[in-house]
Amino acid sequence: AAVAMVAYSLWPAKSEKAGAVERRLVTAGKDRDAAALMRAAKEAAAKASMFARAAPLLSKPMMPKSAEESNTLRMKLANAGFRRENAPLMFLASKTALGAAFGLLVAFYALSAGKQMTSILGLGAFAAGIGFLGPNAWLWLAIHGRSEKIRNGLPDSLDLLVVSVEAGLGLDQALQRVGEELSSTHPDLSEE
């Protein structure tokens, strides 16, 4: 759940793109209701903008204290494939939101189960810590998964680069051509 929430918060434009595609299909004569599609697109945009409006407040406690820490976070997010300007803000906001949500959920569950107050506070603090550290674990997994994808696509790109240069293309043109050719099979490598 934590991974899904962080991924959703870092990709808010994806739902907007899907809404635009569905609106185009409606105008092309498909059998979907245009008003319902517009309502769904507005609801998705409202949900994304609600988190985006809350993100500065939620990320404030987690903001890096120095420029070096900020650059390190930005580099980690870029290594995971998130290069948007608001990616660090959304990531830090998700840490705060997940920590608070997990802590409160477990505390309410423990309270409803009739636990003692010390147990409730202890379980709530433990769950808040798990929720707070969850996005860090997700980021580590995303970085390693993306680097593995890039590493797996490197032999294909080098082969294609050699063929392109031997065919007479300059190095810049060959790199551009390899990026275009690999965009469907190895999109992470093509992006780099």
N, C-alpha and C positions, 0 to 999 in steps of 0.2 A: 504494500500500500504506500509506503514511504517513497519507494522508487517511482511509482506511478505518479504520485503527487508532484515530486520534483520535476519529473519529465514533463508533465502537463504544464507546470508553471514556467518552464523554460522554453516551451514551444507554443505560445499562445496564438501565433499567426497561422498555425497549421489548421485549426478549426475554421478560421476565416477563409483560408484558401479553399477548403472543402465546401464551404458555403457558397463561394463564388463559382465553383465548378458546378454545383447543383443548380444555381440560378441560371447559368449558361445552358444547362441541359433543359431547363424549363422553357427557355426562349427558343430552343431548337425543336420544340414540339414534343417532348417527352410527356408522360402522363402524370406528372407530379403537380401538386397544388402550389402555385407560386407564393401565395400568402403564407402558407404553412412553412415553406422554406425560408421566407424572409423572417418570420417569427423565430424560427430555430437559429438562424444566423445572428439575430439580435440578442437572443438569450445567451448564445455562446460568447459573443463579444462582451456582453455585460458581465458574465462570470470571469472572463479573462481580465477585464478592466477592473473588476472589484479587487482581485488579488493584486493587480498592478498598482491600484491606488493605496492598498494597505501595505505594500512591500516596503516603502521607505520607513514607515513606522516600525514594522516588524524587523527590519534589518538593522535598525539603529543600534540595538544592544550588541550586535555581532560585528559591527563595522571594524575593519582593520585599523589599528592605531597608527601605523606608519605606512609610508608609500611602498616600502619594501614588501610588507605583508600584503598590501593591496595588489602589487604586481605579481606576487607569488600566486595569489588566488586567481587572478585574471589568466595567468599562464596555465594553471591547472585546468581551468574551465576551457581554455582554448585547446589544450591537449585532448580534452574530452570531446571537442567539436562544437563548443558553445562560444561563439565569438561576438555575439550581440553586445551592445553597449550596456544593456540592463541585466546581463547574465549574472554578474556578481551580486547585484542587489536582490534578484530573485532567489539566488542560491542561499544567501544569508537569511532572507525572509523565510524561506522554507525550513531552515534549521530552527528558527524561533517558533514558527507555527507548529511544526511537528513535535518539538519538545513540549510546548504548552498543551497541545492536543493529547499526546500520549499520556502526559502526567495527569491531566484532568480526567481522561477516560478511565485510567487505572484507579485513580483516587475515588471516582464515583462508583466504580465497580466494587472496590474494597469496602467503601462505605455501605453500599447496599448489601454486601455479604455479611455485614455485622462485625467487621474487624475492629481491633483497637486503634485508637488515634495514632499511636506510634507506628503501627503497621501500615496504616493508611498513608501517613506522611513518607515513610520509608519506601513503600511500593510506588507512590506517586513520584518521588524524587528519582528512583531507579528508572521508571518508565520515561520520565522527562529526559534523563540522560541518554537513554536508548534513542528516543526521538530526535534528540539534538545531534547525536553521532551518526544516525542513519544516513543523512545526506552525504557525510564524509565518506562513508563506506560505498555508497552509490557512486560518488565521484571517482573513487579509486577504481571501482569496477569498470566504469565508463572509460576511463583513461586507458586501462589495460586492454579492454576489449577493442577499442579503436586502434591502439598501437599494434595489436595482433592482426587486425584487418589490413592495416597499412603494410605490415611486414609480409603478409600473405600475398599482397598484390604487387610487391616490389619485383619479383622475377618477371612477371608479365610486362610490367612497365619498362624494365631494362631491355628485355628482348625487343619490344616495340620501338624503343628509343634507338637501339643499334640498327634495326632495319630502316628506320626513318633517316638516320644520318647517312647510312650507306646508300640510300636512294637519292641523296643529294640535298636533303633539307639542311638548313643551318641548325645550330643547337637550339636557339630560341624557338624556331618554327617547329622543330622536332618535339620539344617539350610541350608546346601548345597542342600539337597534334596528339601526342600521347595522352594528355589531359582530357581532350575531347573524346578519344576512343575509349578510354577507361571509365568514363562517367557512368556508364550503366553497369559494368561488371565490378568495378572497385571505386565507388563514389567517394569514399574517405580519402583514398590516395589521389584521386582526380582533383579533389578540393585543395589538397596541399600543393 
